Amino acid sequence: MLSRCRILAGVALLAGFLTSALAPAAELDALVPSDADVVIKLNIKQVLESPLVKKHAQKAIKELLQNEKAQTVLTAMGLDPLRDLDTVTITAAGGAKNPKVLILLRGNFNADKINSALESQAKKEQDMGKTTLKSSKEGRLTIWEAQNNKDPLYTTVASPTAVVMSPDKAYLIKGISDEGRSQPSDDLRAAASKIPGKESLWMAAVVTEEIKKQLESNPQSKKYASSLKAMTAALTVSEALQLVIQVQTNNPMVAMELKTLADQMKTIAMQLGALQAGEALAPLVQDILGKQLKINADKTTLSIDLKVTEDQIKKIIENVPKN
């Protein structure tokens, strides 16, 4: 009997370990550059399928896409955003002054139709004496350069499931060439692993040495700078809105100090929020921030959790000035 109990206990322990080890986590796309410090991912399909959006925003989204000009462009490209777009991922690397940015759309794309539609648009512009849109070939890729106020944006259909964009052509080409070969940093992957991965919108960011230097130059954040490791944020749209923010440090004392600071900011936010909201919404804002905004520190992590219910969202929408 004792032996059987030990076996069952061992099986339970192993099951618990496997459940923990196999728990879902946010995955970094194969096209996330190896030098990325920040990753932001929007799960379009998840948002569109959420009860909250279906009830309160789906009609407005469909009406927006029914715009005649938008429909002409989308039809020419063979693209239905509600059906063909799955996710949008934005990555950033380098300093805040000149960041390297990559934008990745995942979904179902017809390269021939998209390139043909862009060629038609480029020809129309040329006939009008404009050169804001032009193409070039890089191996198998057709890369489109669009000028907006002299700032270029380069776009290419990298595969039937990926459209990639960047303000830097060389960075765009390198990103596609390195797909799946160069892994992002251990720090960024560790930060992303803290996110379950089923959220509507999530962000993972590494606190780089440059950011630490910037924080050290500010008297209010100087004492925390060297202890900060990463920050994550995750927004889930379902029947309600759920926002979870985590700041990861290497020092339990710093995590507690950050909690104290966050508690102080919460009190200020409640006061200012009530004033800004006006008489009708002030009690609701106080209730949301006072009761539903939770701040905790666990070992080396500061966690901020906020939930806004469907009824509260409806009340906010109803009381927003129409003009």
N, C-alpha and C positions, 0 to 999 in steps of 0.2 A: 504493500500500500504506500509506504513512504517513497519507494522507488518510483511509483507511478506519479505521485505528487511532484517529485523532483523533475520528472520528464515533462509533465504538463507545465510546470513553472518555467522550465527551460524553453519550451515551445512558445509560451506566452512572451517571454523576454525576447526571443528571436523575432517573433512577429512584430513586436513593438519597435525593435531596431530597424527591421525592414520597412515598416510603415514610415518611420522617420526618415530613413535614408532615401526612400523613393518618393517622398512628398514632392509635389510639383513646385517648380520655381521658375521665375522669369528666365527665358532663354534669350541670349544675345544672338541676333541674326548673323549669318555667315558673312554678310557684307559689312558688319561693324568694323571699322578700321582698328588696327592694332594699337594706334596711338590715341584712341578716343578716351576722353576723361568723363564725358557726359553722354548718356543715352536717354532719349525720351521716346516712348512708344505709345501710339494711340491705336486701340483695337476697334476699328470702325464697325465691323460686323457685330461685336459684342454690344456696342453702344446702340446701334440701330435695332437690335433684337431685345433690348432691355424694356421691361414693362413701363418704366417712367417715360422713356422717349416715345414709345409706341402710343402712349396715351396723350402726351402733351406736346410733342414736337414733330412727330412723323409727318403730319399734314403740312406743316410749315416747310419742312425739308423738301417734300415732294413738290410743293408749289414753287419753291426757289429753283428747283431743277427743271421746271416746266418753262422757264424763261426761253423765249424763241431763239435768241442768240446762243444761249448755252446749249440748247438742244441741237442746234445746227452743228456746233463744234463737236459735241459728244457723239452725235450720230456719225459724223465723218470719221471720227477716231475709232468707231466701233466700241464705245465705252459707256457702260451704265454704272455710275458710281455706287448706286444702291446694291448692285448685284456683283460688280467686278472688283471693287476695292475691299481688301481685307484689313490691312494695317498700314500705318505711316510711322516710320522710325526716323528720328533726327539725332545725329551724333555731332559732337563738338570736341575739338582737341586744340591744345595750345593755349595761349594767353587770351585774356578777355578783349584786348585791343584788336588783335588780328586772328580770330579763331578760324580753324579749318572746319568746315561744315559739310556734312553729307546728309542728304535727304533720300530716304528709301521708301518707295511705295511697293507693297506686295499685293498681288491680286492676279487677275486674268487679263493679259494685254495682247493685242494684235499688233505686232511691230510694223507690218506692212501698212495697215490702215492708219496707224498713228503717224508714221513717216510720210505717207501720202498726203494726209491732211495738213501736216506742217509744211510740206513742199508747196501745196496750193496756197497756203497763207503767205509763205515767203514770196511766191511769184506775184501775188496781189500787191504786196508791199513794194516790191521792186518796180512794178508798173506805176506805183504812186510816188516813186522816187525815194522810198524808205529802205533802210537796211538794218532794221532792228532784229531781224530773224535770219540766221544763216546756218548752213550745215557744213560739217567736215567729216571725213572718214578716218577712223582709227582702227585698223584691222577689220574685224567683222562688224564693228559698231558704227552707227551713224550718230554723231553727236550734234545736237542743236544748241546754238548760242542765241540767247534772247537778251537784248539790251533794255534795261529799265533804268532811266536816269543815269546812264553811263555805267551802271553796275551790271555786269554780265551774270547770267545764270545758265549753266550748261546742263543739258538733259539728254539721256539716252535710254532706249529700251534695251536693258542688258540681257533680258531673257523673257520668255512668255509669262513669267511670274514676277518680274522685277523691273521697275522704272527707277532710275537713279539720277539725282540732281545734285549740283554743287556750284558755288560761285567760283570755284577753282578747277579749271579743266584738268590740270595735271593730277590733282588730288582725286578727282572723279575717276580718271583712267586707272590710277594706282589702286584705288579701292576695289574696282571691279577685277583687276588682275590678281589681287591678293585674296579674293573670295575663298574663305575656308582654309587658307594656308597660314595666315598670320593671326594668332589668337589675340584678343584684347588682353590688357594687363590682368594679372591675378587680382589686383585690388578692385578693378571694375567688375570682374566676374564675381568676386566675393560679395560686393555690394548688391549686385543684381540677384544673387542667390537668396537674399533676405526677402525678396518679393515673391509671393505665391505664383504670380504669372497669369491669373485669370482676371485681372483688373481691366477696367476700361481704358485707363491712362496711367502710365507709371514712368517714373524717372529714377535713374541711379547716377550718382555723381561722386567722383573721387575728389577729396580735398588735396589738391596738388601743392607742391612747394611754392609755386607762384601765388596761389590763393592764400596760403599760410602767411607769406610775406605781406600781402595786402591786409590781412587781418591783424598782423602784428603792428602795422602802422596806425591802427585805430586803438586808442587807449581803452575803450570799452570791451574790445574783443581780443586784446593782446594776450591776456593770460590764458585764453582757451585755445589759441591758434595752433600751438605745437601738438596738442592732444587730439585734434580732430582728424578723423580718418575718411569718412564718407557720409553721404546723405541720400536717403531714398524718400520718394513720395509716391503714393498709390491712391488713385481715385476709382471707386467702383460705382457704376450706375446700374441699379437694379430697380426694386420698388422704392428705394431711397438713394441718397447720396452718402457714400462712406469714404472719408479721407483719412489716410494714415501717413504720418510723416515720422521718419526716424533719423536721428543724428547719432552716428557711431563714433565713439571716442576710444582711446586706449587707456583711459583713466576714470575709475569709478567716481572719484571726487569731482571731476569735471562734469560728468553726467549729472550729478546731484546739483551742482552749481547752475548748470544749464536749465534744470527743472525749476529751480528757484526763479531764474530770470524769466522763463516761459510763464510761470504762474503770475508774475508781476505784469507781464505783457497781456495776459488773459484779462486781468482786472481792468487794465486801461482800454483794451479792445471792447469790453462789455460797456464801458461808459461812453466811449466815442461812438460805438456802433449804435447804441440806443439814441444818441443825439442825432446822428445822421439819418437813422431810419424814420424818424418822425413819430408822432403820437400813436398812429395806428399800428406800427410795426415794432415799436420800442419793447413792449413786453415779450414779443416773439423772439427778438434778437437776444434779449437778456436770457430767455429760457434756453435758446440754442447754445449760446456761448457759456452760460453758467452751468447748465446741467449736462449738455451733450458733448461738450469739449473736454476730453479727458487728457491729463498730462501725467506721465509716469516716467520714472527712471529705474531701469533694471540693469544692474551691473554697470556695463559701459555704454548703454544705449538709452538715449532720450526718446520717448515715444509720445506723439501727439495724435489723438484719435477724435475725429468729429463725424457725427452722423446727423443728417438732416432728413426728416421723413417726408413722404409724399404730401401729406396734409400741410406741412409747414411750407413746402415749396409752392403749393397752390395758393396759400395765403399771401406769400410774398409776391407772386405774379399778379394776383388780384389787386394788390395795394400799390403796385408800381405805377407812377403817373403815366397816363397814356401818351402824353406829349414828350 
